[in-house]
Amino acid sequence: MTYLPRLHSDEETGAWITGVMLPASQVWVAVLRGRIAGFACLNGGWLDHLYITPAAQGRGVGTALLGHAKEAHPHVLDLHVFQQNDGARRFYERHGFTLVEERDGSDNEENLPDAHYRWRGTGTPDAS
């Protein structure tokens, strides 16, 4: 995602992952041939992160990780994705997510327009 601004050093990002993300979330890591291929991070009903390395994309890794998140939170899942991330948007739409709203980016630290998507599990009432 070359369009993302670099806001934090690797050290700051590592400290945030260790001190904030991991303690507050369910995290799954996918490994292919002994190397990390991607991860998913579920925080309550929000899929906060789903990242797949470029080399592992198109191999079902994202689908498998998303499946874990759906199993862990089977009624409703929400997520935000950057509007210009067309590949991710198509991926989520293929997996049953629908667009809730598009936002101007003033609510994220990158200040980039994003989109809110929601997935509803089978038999889930349609309430916002």
PLY file of the C-alpha trace (Angstrom):
ply
format ascii 1.0
element vertex 128
property float x
property float y
property float z
element edge 127
property int vertex1
property int vertex2
end_header
0.00 0.00 0.00
2.41 2.58 -1.27
-0.17 5.35 -0.87
0.00 5.15 2.94
2.04 7.81 4.70
4.77 6.52 7.01
3.60 7.86 10.36
5.59 5.72 12.80
9.01 4.12 13.02
9.33 0.34 13.02
10.13 0.52 16.73
6.96 2.52 17.47
4.86 0.12 15.42
6.37 -2.89 17.20
5.69 -1.34 20.60
2.09 -0.61 19.62
1.57 -4.19 18.38
3.06 -5.63 21.58
1.50 -3.23 24.06
-1.87 -2.38 22.52
-2.99 -4.62 19.66
-2.05 -8.07 20.97
-3.43 -7.68 24.52
-6.77 -6.31 23.28
-7.40 -8.60 20.31
-7.69 -12.11 18.93
-4.91 -12.55 16.40
-4.34 -15.32 13.88
-1.12 -15.69 11.92
-0.86 -17.63 8.67
2.43 -19.35 7.88
3.41 -20.73 4.47
6.66 -22.65 4.03
7.91 -21.48 7.40
7.32 -17.77 6.71
4.59 -15.47 7.94
2.14 -15.00 5.07
-0.38 -12.77 6.83
-2.39 -12.07 9.93
-5.86 -11.09 11.06
-6.72 -9.09 14.17
-10.23 -9.14 15.65
-11.12 -6.64 18.36
-14.66 -7.37 19.52
-16.86 -7.13 16.46
-14.28 -5.22 14.43
-11.80 -6.79 12.05
-9.09 -4.25 12.76
-6.42 -5.78 10.52
-6.22 -8.35 7.75
-2.91 -8.24 5.93
-1.49 -10.76 3.47
2.02 -10.52 2.06
2.05 -9.87 -1.68
3.68 -13.28 -2.32
0.83 -15.06 -0.50
-2.06 -13.16 -2.07
-4.41 -15.20 -4.22
-3.62 -18.45 -2.37
-6.59 -18.56 0.01
-4.69 -17.17 3.00
-6.97 -14.14 3.37
-10.06 -16.29 3.00
-8.82 -18.66 5.71
-7.99 -15.84 8.12
-11.30 -14.13 7.45
-13.02 -17.45 8.13
-11.45 -17.57 11.59
-12.73 -14.06 12.32
-16.24 -14.98 11.14
-16.23 -18.10 13.32
-15.07 -16.10 16.34
-17.72 -13.42 15.79
-20.45 -15.20 13.79
-23.22 -12.60 13.84
-21.79 -9.28 12.69
-18.31 -8.11 11.68
-17.35 -4.55 10.82
-14.20 -3.17 9.26
-12.70 -0.09 7.69
-10.73 -0.17 4.48
-9.10 2.66 2.57
-11.29 3.67 -0.35
-8.43 3.40 -2.82
-7.67 -0.20 -1.77
-9.76 -1.67 -4.59
-8.38 -5.19 -4.19
-9.37 -5.36 -0.52
-12.78 -3.89 -1.24
-13.44 -6.53 -3.92
-12.19 -9.24 -1.53
-14.55 -8.19 1.26
-17.50 -7.81 -1.11
-16.86 -11.33 -2.48
-17.00 -12.56 1.10
-20.38 -11.02 1.84
-19.46 -7.63 3.27
-21.60 -4.68 2.26
-20.74 -1.01 2.24
-22.16 0.91 5.20
-20.63 4.32 4.50
-17.71 6.10 2.91
-15.86 8.67 5.03
-13.52 11.53 4.20
-10.55 10.30 6.27
-10.84 12.81 9.08
-11.42 9.87 11.49
-8.16 8.02 10.79
-4.58 9.01 11.49
-3.59 8.65 7.84
-6.22 11.25 6.84
-7.16 9.11 3.84
-10.75 8.45 2.73
-11.98 5.11 4.03
-15.05 2.92 3.83
-16.97 1.09 6.55
-18.08 -2.44 5.58
-20.25 -4.89 7.50
-20.84 -8.65 7.26
-23.89 -10.29 8.80
-23.90 -14.00 9.56
-26.74 -16.24 8.49
-29.84 -15.65 10.59
-28.55 -12.34 11.98
-31.29 -9.70 12.28
-30.80 -6.72 10.00
-30.32 -4.02 12.61
-27.73 -1.25 12.40
0 1
1 2
2 3
3 4
4 5
5 6
6 7
7 8
8 9
9 10
10 11
11 12
12 13
13 14
14 15
15 16
16 17
17 18
18 19
19 20
20 21
21 22
22 23
23 24
24 25
25 26
26 27
27 28
28 29
29 30
30 31
31 32
32 33
33 34
34 35
35 36
36 37
37 38
38 39
39 40
40 41
41 42
42 43
43 44
44 45
45 46
46 47
47 48
48 49
49 50
50 51
51 52
52 53
53 54
54 55
55 56
56 57
57 58
58 59
59 60
60 61
61 62
62 63
63 64
64 65
65 66
66 67
67 68
68 69
69 70
70 71
71 72
72 73
73 74
74 75
75 76
76 77
77 78
78 79
79 80
80 81
81 82
82 83
83 84
84 85
85 86
86 87
87 88
88 89
89 90
90 91
91 92
92 93
93 94
94 95
95 96
96 97
97 98
98 99
99 100
100 101
101 102
102 103
103 104
104 105
105 106
106 107
107 108
108 109
109 110
110 111
111 112
112 113
113 114
114 115
115 116
116 117
117 118
118 119
119 120
120 121
121 122
122 123
123 124
124 125
125 126
126 127
